[in-house]
Amino acid sequence: MPLKRSWVASANSAETDFPLNNLPCGVFSTHRQDARCGVAIGEMILDCRRAEEAGLLFLPAGPLFAELSWNRLMAAGPEVWSALRARLTALLAEGAAERDHVEPLLIPMAEARLHLPLQVAEYTDFYAGRQHAFNVGTMLRGPENALPPNWLHIPIGYNGRASTVVVSGTEIRRPLGQTRAKDADKPVFGPSRRLDIELEVGAVVGTPSEMGRPLSVAEAQRMIFGYVLLNDWSARDIQAWEYQPLGPFQSKAFATTIGSWIVTAAALAEFAVDAPPPEVPLLPYLQEEAPGLYDIDLSVEMHPEGAAARIISRTNHRELYYSAAQQLAHHASSGCAMRTGDLLGSGTISGPEPENFGSLMELTWGGERPLQFTNGVKRTFIEDGDVLTLRGHAQGDGFRVGFGACSGRILPAVSFP
């Protein structure tokens, strides 16, 4: 599909993340306006609340934009999502008859403060990248036992904390916790010294499911409203001490950063690709008939204090082994009810080469191979003051469907007790 041209000039640039082909969903405020839903178009944001109040967005099940999140719209279901996308496209397309009514509702993105685009109901993080699972398993157990016996049969995940999901730009305190050195008899309590990132893409559940009712992969796919960049910050030293036998807990609970914009499943549809052929046959409830991954180029930029920023990793969403729809179907397979606003992290997305690894634990191989920056600065894990930024986009014919930035700066740990 070629670029859809808009009367908003900045939306027609080949470099913008937000052409008319995209129309991602966010929440913004300005010094004159309280927080409200908006859609990004080029360097501008369309105020959806005012557009609805002006009668420019007339949708079934409305009004839908009186709340401070996209949850109500997401709960309205795929037919309403499609109607909104079609109406927004008509209002913003080159030659739109209602341009004079829409133009006053555009806010320069440079003047806006961005907020969490959804009210996160619950958060689950998966472990769906085969290369990442193999790398981590190799470090812990050796290559012959790298993958757990269940990994090729089931999307492994754990329940995280919705209360600490924050929007891009939020500063993150270095977590405190118990750690134990290899040569120590007892643990100590203090700041994490092996703080890491995980490059992920999060799926946002739109329509809910009923408790007691499993989902097919096809049903799960239709329930997904869109996707966000996601950084599941990880304290590797705390994790190493606590994760047996029940898995991560405080090492992950302190913060998860998501991008400011939800890129809808509809905007990504033309970039859908098949998951890799399973190495062992999957059980029928996990088999998918339609492509469930996307050709999304992803990157991590690290900016240490005292050195220039640089890209430390490049990979692609298509490197995942399990799709978000498979993860969602498995999540509901026991009868677990899924809710509007549920967030499913993909797990770290690593590619086949060292420059494609999606975490510092892999990039530095557990701290053995420091990353080099300007001014002689080296990093094995994250130091206080460092800024980590995730970016991603799907490349079209003369346009890109992008996510904006997903960024966070690490602050020193609090003094406690």
WOSUL-V201865 format. One line per field, one symbol per residue. ss: DSSP state (H for helix, E for strand, - for the rest). psi: psi as a letter, one per 20 degrees, with the letter a starting at -180 (. if undefined). burial: I if it has 9 or more other C-alpha atoms within 8 Angstrom, else O. A space follows every 10 residues. Layout:
ss: ???
psi: ???
burial: ???
This chain:
ss: -E---E--HH HH-----E-- ----EEEEE- -----EEEEE E--EEEEHHH HHH------- ---------- HHHHH--HHH HHHHHHHHHH HHE-----HH HHHHHEEEHH H-EEE----- --EEEE---H HHHHHHHHHH H-HHH----- ------EEE- -HHHEEE--- -EE--EEEE- -------EEE E---EE--EE EEEEE----- ------HHHH HHHEEEEEEE E--EEHHHHH HH-------H HHH--EEE-- -EEEHHHHHH HEE------- ---HHH---- --EE--EEEE EEE------E EEEEEEHHH- ---HHHHHHH HH-------- --EEE----- ---HHH---H HHH------- EE-HHH-EE- ------EEEE EEEEE-E--E EEEEEEEEEE E------
psi: prpoqqiogi ijqiiqimrh iflqpaprrr iiqrqrqrpp ocjrppohgh hghijhooqq jrqikirkrj ggghiirhhh gggggggggh hiqpjphjgh hhgijppphh iqpqrpiqoo gqpppaljog gghggghghh iqhhkgpqhi gjipoprqpb ohikprqpip qpppqqrpqp qhjqhqrrpa qpimprroor pppopfqrrq piorqrhggg hhiogaqqqp onqpnhhggh hiipiiaqeh iiihpppqri popqhhhigi jpqqqqpqhq pqqhiipqhq pirqmopqqp ppnqpjrqqq piqpaqhiiq hprhhhgggh hihijppqqp jqpophrpoq ahqhijqjqh hghjmjjhnq qprrkjpqpg aprpiqpppq qqqpoanjrq oriaqoqqpp qqqqoq.
burial: OOIIIIIIOI IIIOOIIIII IIIIIIIIII OOOOIIIIII IIIIIIIIIO IIOOOOIOIO OOOOIOIIII IIIIIIIIOI IIIIIOIIIO IIIOOIOOIO OIOOIIIIOO OIOIIIIIII IIIIIIIIII IIIIIIIIIO IIIOIIIOOO IIIOIOOIOI IIOIIIIIOI OIIIIIIIII OOOOOOIOOO IIOIIIIIII IIIIIIIIOI OOIIIIIIOI IOIIIIIIII IIIIIIIIIO IIIOOOOIII IIIIIIIIII IIIIIOIIOO IIIIIOOOOO OIOOOIIIOO IIIIIIIIII IIIIOOIOIO IIIIIIIIII IIIIIIIIII OIIIIIIIII IIIIIIIIII IOOOOIIIII IIIIIIIOII IOIOOOIOII IIIOIIIIII IIIIIIOOII IIIIIIIIII IOIOOOO
